[in-house]
Amino acid sequence: MDPDGRPGVPVTRAEASRRRRSSARLGWLAVVATIVGLTLANVVAYRAAEGGGTPTPGTYVAPSEIEASPPSTSTSTAPTRTARSRAVDPATGDRRTASAATGATIAVTPGNVTVTARGGRVLVDTGVVPTYLAAGGELAPPAGTAGWYAERGWPRPGEPGASILVGHVDQGGRPDVFWNLPQATAGDRVSVRDASGRSVDFRVVRSQAMAKTQVPKDTTIWDWKNPRPLLRLITCDPTTPINAGHYEGNWVVWAEPV
């Protein structure tokens, strides 16, 4: 998925619609275009700016120094829809709620996410807005904020199944909200808060680069049926080659409840 709304994996409108209707494959086929790349114009700007003080990939940038977009001014290329208050099994229509047996006591509608390294350094601190599949089948969160995959059938953080948060690693030659995400390592803490301040906490168990062609097929990422509340964070891997104006790789973080 790219900042201009173009998918990393091309898919027609009809095919995207068919995949959304296929409950048996909703776990990963509904999200056919993985996550967050750069348009060719942004790649050129990024490369041109590298020699002028722009941090290189892997260099830490404090979240407070990353330009944020207030939710009230953020826009998305996706259709306007209303997120469900509870995840719904698309095959049966049954509502699924978190319980003590799953290890979560509450579920939240994401308004903010932080990722804090074990040493206390904050890697990510950004707002979160609902994000839906656009007409072409891609996820396209706005720049300056993260997106929560809020399509019908996908859980909120704290509910059973894998919640998905996506964000840009850079934009227009500048670090964006998930710039530091590839620095996350096992044991780091992820906290997702709602507008009232309630939070659900997770622990990073895996953090690695993946080819964009692999991410949509990895059922450990799109694990919406899991009885435990899980969290996945996805961005681009800016250390990978650029092909046709897009990074070839993603970076994925797997997290489990604390």
GIWO-V943089 format. One record per backbone hydrogen bond with DSSP energy under -0.5 kcal/mol. CO is the residue of the C=O (numbers start at 0). NH is the residue of the N-H. Records with the same first field share a line. If there is no record, write none. Layout:
BEGIN
CO: NH, NH
END
This chain:
BEGIN
0: 36
1: 4
5: 1
7: 9
11: 15
12: 16
13: 17
14: 18
15: 19
16: 20
17: 21
18: 21
20: 22
21: 24
22: 25
24: 27, 28, 29
27: 30
29: 31
31: 33
32: 138
38: 42
39: 43
40: 44
41: 45
42: 46
43: 47
44: 48
45: 49
46: 49
48: 51, 53
49: 52
55: 58
61: 64
62: 65
64: 66
67: 69
69: 72, 73
78: 80
80: 82
86: 95
87: 89
88: 92
93: 88
95: 86
98: 101, 102, 103
99: 102
101: 228
107: 109, 156
110: 127
111: 192
112: 125
113: 190
114: 122, 123
115: 188
116: 119
120: 116, 122
123: 114
125: 112
126: 145
128: 147
130: 149
131: 139
132: 78
133: 136
136: 31, 32
137: 133
139: 76
141: 144
143: 68
145: 128
146: 148, 165
147: 130, 149
150: 153
155: 158
156: 107
160: 162, 229
162: 231
163: 148
164: 233
165: 146
167: 177
168: 175
170: 173
173: 170
175: 178
177: 180
179: 182
180: 183
184: 187
187: 203
188: 115
189: 201
190: 113, 192
191: 199
192: 110, 111
193: 196
197: 193
199: 191
200: 257
201: 189
202: 255
203: 186
205: 253
207: 251
209: 249
210: 213, 214
211: 215
213: 216, 217
214: 217
216: 218
217: 220, 221
220: 222
221: 223
222: 161, 225
227: 160, 229
228: 256
229: 162
230: 254
231: 164
232: 252
233: 166
234: 250
235: 237
236: 239
240: 242, 247
242: 245
245: 242
247: 211
248: 236
249: 209
250: 234
251: 207
252: 232
253: 204, 205
254: 230
255: 202
END
